[in-house]
Amino acid sequence: MKKIGLGVAAVFLLVLVSGFVLSQLQGSASDQAKAGDCARITGVEDSPEYRAAACASDEANVKIAKVLPREDRACPTGGTPYSTFTGNATFCLMPNFAEGNCYGQNPESGIAKVTCGTPNAVRVTKVVTGKSDPAACGKARSATFPEPAVTFCLERGDGR
């Protein structure tokens, strides 16, 4: 269980770190974005770039959970912390995870879809929409977001 926690913690730490970097971005591509839209964040460490992407595509690594006025940075609380992107507005971001896929850390894009079996990968075993409740995952690890309500059930994807 401790090894699962380390992999999951590493992925979400990367979300939080990339959230800080993303809060420094400005860009016209993000000006039109709204809650429910997805994006690909690249160049997280060097020169972050926001690019709109279809949520069903493998390229989309974040989903906009909520759009707030620029000066308001209070994303919903009561679950896994959101990362943020601030341009002309503040976006509360969550991972764009899909059930059955594995995700890992990528220095260029933050969270990235990877082949299951990749060291430190996290596998999404179940996505429960409309509910933000860790109990939906039983004994498995979870990442919950209150708005929109979603629970991701997670396990190690690297077989460790």
Buried (B, 14 or more C-beta within 10 A) or exposed (E): EEEBEEBBEEBBEBBEBBBEBBBEBEBEEBEEBEBEBBBBBBBBEEEBBBEBBEBEEEBBBBBBBBBBEEEEEEBBEEBBBBBBBBBEBBBBBBBBBBEEBBBBBBEEBBBBBBEBEBEBBBBBBBBBEEEBEBEBBEEBBBBBBBBBBBBBBBBBBBEE
